[in-house]
Structures are given as structure tokens and as C-alpha cells.
């Protein structure tokens, strides 16, 4: 059953998979939050694990950086391993003045400069949006936890080092909450595969202030985001 990029067998993955970009963050999540964990894939160092959370099976796997990497793994999980839902748990750069590092953002939709959706032949712009049921569950979890969370549009960029320095200001002026690199892709892939996706993000830096987390802090923090994602995943099963 192994695919070119995932060395697992059918049934190795749970119906819901959490996907951070960093495979080491996937390992941290598995080791810290799941029980009865086993590694199910490790091709090219992209680690994937399955365990249980409050008695229900949940998997976690790295996605790599950017839409091409994220959608490659998501496509195989959706179409070859019977995964129903993927929840991205990633980092993002804040755009608004009232946001700070470690704030949580739930992406209702994603504006983007990517042309990934051209392949679908839709005669217009195929809007990348979250699955409502997952979004609704995540918001409910946040309310119950009294977590500080913002829900709205994010900007998914194909360019980390953008030659146009005005892009962050334009995104902020148009009401976008943060900048990241995968959300639009996973939302498109879910639509194309007739599956579900949600992106929950934690702020790792601010685009207009000198505030940022270290690489190790990004890898091993974000506990609130992860717990919100796990509770949301638990409810989806």
C-alpha cells in the first residue's frame, strides 16, 4: 500500500490527521499528546505517527513547507490511506497590530498568490475555504476553553522572501490576519478529493514588529493551538 512518499499500510493512519510543517514538530506532538504511539512512515525524513487521544485514534504527520509539499502528502493521505480530515497546525506571521506571538488563528478562508488551482480547469477563481463542520467545532472548543482566537481570512504565499515589500501592508489593509504558506493548498486539495480540511495557526512572528520565536520554540511550543486541534479532531471522529 506504500505510495512514493508515504511508507505505510492501509489502516496505519487514523481518519483524522494533524499536519504541522515540521516533521520534528509532528514527533513532538505524538510524544507529548498521544498515547500508544507508533511511527507509520518516515520517507525522506517526513515523519508520521498514529496513536490515541482520549481513547480515539488520531495521526500526526509533517507536511513540509509550501503548497506543493503540503498537497503532495495530503493527496496521498486522502486518496490512498482513507483519511477523511486533515487539520493543519502551523506557524504564521501576524499582520494586525492587536496580535502577538503565540496567538491562535483559525483560517476561515485563504487569499493567495498561488496558481495551484489552475489544474482543476474552473472558469474563475476556486475559493479556498475551510470545512464548516471542522471550523465550527474548533470555534466551539475555543469558546469552551475561553481561548483568545481570531477567525478570518489569511494570506497563503508561494514566496517567503518576496521582492515586493508592500505585500504585507496590502494584506493588512485588506483585512487578512496573518501570512503563511500552506492553507490555500490544503483547502483546494480537500475540495478536489471530496474530503475535509481546517487550518489552525499559531503566531510565530509579527510582520511589522520585531517579535519572533526561535526555531526550537516553534518546534516545541504552540501547546494551545495543538490542544485546540486535538479536541477538534476528537469531535470529528
N, C-alpha and C positions, 0 to 999 in steps of 0.2 A: 504493500500500500504506500510505501515511501514515494514522495514526489522529488523532483530535482533539488528542492530547497528545504524539505522537512523529512527527517528520518524517523517517522512514527508509523504506527499501525492504526488501522481503523479502530476507533474506540478509545485510543490513547488520550484524545482531547475531550474535555467537557463541552457541553453545549454552549457555554459562555466562556470567552477568553478575554482576559485583561491584557492589553498590549502597551507597555512602555517602549520608548525608542531604544533605550539602552538595555542590552541583554543582561548586564550585571544588575540593573535595577529589577529586572524580572526575577533574577535569582534572589535578590534581597526580599522582594515581596513574597516569593514562595517560602523562603526560610523563616520569615518573620510572622507572616499572617496565615499561612495554610498549615494544615495537618496532613500526615500520611503522604508526604510529598515524594514524587519520583520524577526524574528527568525523562522527558519523552522525545526530545530532539536536541541536536547541537550542531547541525551542519553549518560550517563556516563560522562557528562560534555564536550563532544566533540561538540562544538557549531557550528551551520551552519546558514547562513543568506542569504537572497536574497533581492536585491534592484536594482537600476538602476545606470548606469554610462553613462553620456552624452545621456540619453534617451533610452539606451538599457539595457535589463535585464542581470545582472551578479550575480553569487552567490559566496560566500566565506565560507570555512569550514575548521576546523582543521583536521589534518591527524594523529596526534600523532608522536611518534619517531620510526624510523626504517622501514624497508621494510614490515614486517608483518602487522603493523598497517596501513601504507600508502595504501598498496594494498587491505586490507580488505575494507576500505572506498571507494577506487577508484573502486573496482569491483562492489560494490553495486550501486554507482553513475552511472557508465557506463551501467550496465545491468538491473537495476530496476527503474532508475529515468530518463532515456533518455538523460543523459549528453553526449555530443559529445567530449568535450575538457576539460582537466584538466591542469592547469598551476601551478606547484609547485612554491611557493615563500618562500624560506627558507634561513637559515644561513649556513655558511661553514667556514672551516679553510683554510687559504691561504697557498700555498706551495712555490710560486715563490717569489724571492727577490724583484721584481718590483710591488708587490701587497701590499695593506694596508687595514685596516678596512674600511668597507662601500663600497669598490669596488664592482662592479657588474660583475657577471659571467653568461654567457648563456651556458648551458651544451649541446653540440652537441652530445656527447656520454658519456657513463659511464662505466669505468672499475670497477670491483667489486670482492670481495671475497665471495659474496653470492651464494648459490646454489638454489635459488628460482626457476630458470628456469628449473630445472631437471624435474619438474612435467609435462612439455609440451612434453617430450619424443623426443626432437630434437636431432638427432645424431651428436652433436657437441656443440659449444658454440653459443647460441642465442644472437646476439649482441644487447644490449640495446641502442637505439638511439632515438633522438627527431623526432617529426613530422616536415617535412621540411617546410610546409606552415607556421606553428606557428613560427618556428625558423627564417624563412626569414622575417616574419612580425616584430618579436622582434628586429632583427638586423636593419631593416629599421627605426623602432621607435628610436633606439639608435642613428642612424646617423642623423636623423632629430633633435633630442634633443642635438646633439653634446655631448652625454654622453660617459664617459670613460668606456668601457666594453671590456671584454675578452671573446672569444668564443672558446670552445675546449672540451677536454676530462677532466672529473672529476673522482674522486675515491669515490665510494659508499661502505662504510664499514658496516659490521654487528657488528663490535666490537669497542665501544667507547674507552674503556681502553684496549688497545692492549698490550699483553705481549711482543710482538716483537717491540722493539723501533726503528728498522731500516726501518719500513714500510714507514713513511713519506719521508725519504730520497730516498727510491727506487721509490716512486711515483713521486717525483720531478724530478729525473733523467730520468724517462720515459715520461716526458712532461705533466704530469697531473697538472691542475690548482689549485685544492683545494680538500678538503676531506669533505664529508657529508654522510648522512645515508639513503636517500630515492630515489634518482634519478633513479638508475637502475631498482628499483622495479616498479615505475610508468611507465617507458618506456616499460617494459615487459608486464605489465597489459594492457596498451593501445594496444599493438600489439595483445595480446590474445583476447581482446574484440573488435578488429577492430575499435578502436577509436583513438583520438589524445592526445598527451601529450608533455609538454615542461617544463623544469626546469630552473627557473631564480633564481640565488642565490646572496646573499649579504654577504660579508666577515665580520664575527663577531670576528675573532681572527686570529693570524698568528702562524703557526706550528713551526717556527724557531725563532721568536722574541717575546718578552713579550708585546704583544699588544692584547687587547681584550675588548669587550664591556660588560657592566653589563647586568644582566638578564632583567632589566627594559628597557635598551637601545635597546636590541634585540627585545623586545616586541613592543616598540613604535617608533622605528626609521625605517631605511631602506626605507624612502619615495621614493627615486629614483627608487629602484627595484620595488616597488609596483606600481608606476605610469607607468613604462615601461610595467609591466604585464597587467595592466588595459587597456592601449592603445592597446596592442597586442590582448587582449581578445575582445575588442570593434571591432577590424578589422575582427575577426574571425566570428562574428555573422551576 
